[in-house]
Amino acid sequence: MHCSNIVQRGETCHLNNQPNVKSDALTKWQIIGKKSVKVYSVSKCNTTHGLIIPRMRWEMSGEEALACAMKRSKSYTWLAGLLRREREQRDVVGASAGATDADDAPWVRAHLTAVDSLLLLSSVSADLFSKATRTKKDELDLRNSVFDFIIVGGGTSGCILANRLSAVSEWKVLLLEAGDDENIDYDIPGVPTKEYRPILWNYRTERNGYSCLSRPGGNCEVRTGKVLGGSSVTNDMKYTRGNQVDYDAWHNNGELGSLGWKYGNLLEFFKTSEDNGDYDVLMNSHYHSRGGEMRVQRFKYADRYTEAFVGAFAEMGLRTMDINANTPEAIVNHQFALQNNTRLSTNNAFLKPVRHRKNLSVLTGVTVTKIVIDKQEKNVEGVIYEFEKGKEKPAYAKREVILAGGAINNVKLLFLSGVGPKSELKKFNITTIVNVPVGLNYQDQVTTGGLSFALSDVPPVSEIKVIDDFKTWFQSRNGPLASRGIHQISAYIQLYEQNNAPDIELALEGNFIRSDKFMLTNVSVHVAEENSLPLPYYNLVNVYPILLRPKSRGKVTLNKRNPKYGRPVIQANLLKEAEDLETLVDGIDIALQLLDKKEIRKAEIKFAPLDLFPCDRLRNRDQWNCIARHYTKAMNNPIGTCRMGENATNSVVDFQLRVHGVEGLRIVDGSVMPTLVRGGIFAPIMMIAEKGAKMILTDWKENSFRYHRR
């Protein structure tokens, strides 16, 4: 008889071209779980080729089947082949039996979970499963390492995905984060968390001849969050979505799948998580909503210098408007991710309230080093993560692995897993499993330092004053630290007529320079930008003209010296395109007009003569061209390295965010964005996470719980 039937005592069966094997016993197993059920399993096979896995017409949990395989199997290649055939047959048998989601063919429903779990063994390296027998602790660890979904990266997107997917109680979800948990100190609005290096991925761009020429090392810093909550813990807290024209440009008329990414179809996903706390903004219910997890609102306090700059922008013809309502130009009194005068990260808003769910596991301080992909079937089996340097563990996904590590870390992980451009992987002696353009299309918004305004008659700030203000915030969530000073306002300006959308944001940031006479001639750009006190204390205003939609493109690849542990190589190419430099300097020209406005002169705000070497001998536009090249500043909004699109030639994921050519792998974060939007990327990434979660739920809950082959 064949092994597709139940093996009885003493009977033999033939496994394709394998020698006859004989079963000499049947053993009753007790399923460990809420309910004890008697099931039968072959206890011993007289062969070294593997465990007989008959077509299971009994109930067996995935965990029990997995433990059985670990005890008996010595040939995982044979086992994997048999199980793949079982999986391919189960849909056919289910269809022929007229099965539905609730009424599958009996044997399909009974061992669906078992087969899926066992398949995870097929492509894992032999060194992880080299022993034929395991201890009870090993078996328990293995059972606990099987999940329905594994989310790699507990940042802005990952926390939302963990919330939405774990809402399905029968799904086990694992969230893996390289950083630690969020600390209350990070949530004080007036404290610039971008300076907290322990919670940051401190990357640097490669040197080039276009930008960052006078920055330390001749390159620019790129800082993203390495903490539970990701960059929502370290960003500027602003809630800006971008403009309709940005999202409509993601749609290509020849690609039907891109229709879902037009602005009109995305608005609901912005509103899903929004809880807007400003009633004048809520009056426009087309764009805003209440009831979501993410509270957004303005700060209530504005100092006199904030009012002076608002007045000056008004003199330039701008009006105070909602930038999230597709406005091309506006003075913006920003809304922030804020609740009770406390920073609200996606960790605090989405993850912490559901950490108690029994089907949700969160591991911090672990780094995923590889995605395990079956080279023949091109399907993802799980991941390998490092919990201490040199010590690794596997985790297996029965349904999907979801990457949410950002535009830089996703590239590194995909490359190490054999997913990327074949020409690039060959340089690192990595076998290419899927040839897709990972790492290309890198984009980041860009600005420049060197444009600063000095304030007069600002009294010194004592340490006692700062300590008292910290006490006030911790006790009542009030005081100066419950604001972000001049940073609360900015101006969006349309420079060119072809787009009904802004081209430049004039962002303001305060800093306090310690100097008795406030002589700024010897103050470097670096000192002017480095925060020495919390944001509400400032006697200097740095004006940053931010290029919202740069044309320049870069790429990310592995570190040649140390691909696994070294920092990824970021060839950002900031300001490589001449048009980017022209637009940036046009923005500087407009910012300089502020000095002529009545409100600025009345407040005695003057141009700060910083040390601008080597550009100090130049004048007018030539000088600002030089300054922009030398004191370039990346805005820490990297996107695009895993862009979405129709095919694997020019994109990494499809419009359902599934990686081309791989089954069971999605990317759901800012790296899938084809282009930047005219604003920050915090709100867009939340939208992408909400839309991605909806796609996953639709595929697995509404479409027969089966992944769609492409």
Salt bridges, closest charged atoms under 4 A:
GLU86 OE1 - ARG55 NE 3.61
ASP91 OD1 - ARG706 NE 2.56
ASP104 OD2 - ARG706 NH2 3.72
ASP116 OD1 - ARG90 NH2 3.19
GLU139 OE2 - LYS71 NZ 3.94
GLU139 OE1 - ARG143 NH2 4.00
ASP141 OD2 - LYS137 NZ 3.10
ASP148 OD1 - ARG399 NE 2.85
GLU170 OE2 - LYS701 NZ 3.10
ASP181 OD2 - ARG355 NH1 3.65
GLU195 OE1 - ARG223 NH1 3.64
GLU221 OE2 - ARG197 NH2 2.66
GLU221 OE2 - ARG204 NH1 3.34
GLU221 OE1 - ARG223 NH2 2.74
ASP246 OD1 - ARG549 NH1 2.80
ASP246 OD1 - ARG678 NH1 2.24
GLU274 OE1 - ARG241 NH2 2.87
GLU274 OE2 - HIS288 ND1 2.79
ASP275 OD1 - ARG290 NE 3.45
ASP275 OD2 - ARG295 NH1 3.34
ASP280 OD2 - ARG298 NH2 2.89
GLU293 OE2 - ARG164 NH1 2.86
ASP322 OD2 - HIS288 NE2 2.62
ASP374 OD2 - ARG84 NH2 2.16
GLU377 OE2 - ARG84 NE 3.99
GLU388 OE1 - LYS391 NZ 3.29
GLU392 OE2 - LYS564 NZ 2.92
GLU400 OE1 - ARG666 NE 2.71
GLU424 OE2 - LYS427 NZ 3.05
GLU424 OE2 - LYS555 NZ 3.51
ASP469 OD2 - LYS465 NZ 3.40
GLU505 OE2 - LYS238 NZ 3.30
GLU505 OE2 - HIS334 NE2 3.76
GLU509 OE2 - LYS194 NZ 3.03
GLU529 OE1 - ARG215 NH1 2.78
GLU530 OE1 - HIS526 NE2 3.94
GLU582 OE1 - ARG621 NH2 3.17
ASP586 OD1 - ARG621 NH2 2.79
ASP589 OD2 - ARG621 NH1 2.85
ASP654 OD2 - ARG658 NE 3.05
ASP654 OD2 - ARG710 NE 3.59
GLU663 OE1 - ARG709 NH1 3.45
GLU690 OE2 - ARG164 NH2 2.68
ASP699 OD2 - ARG666 NH2 2.49
ASP699 OD1 - HIS708 NE2 3.63
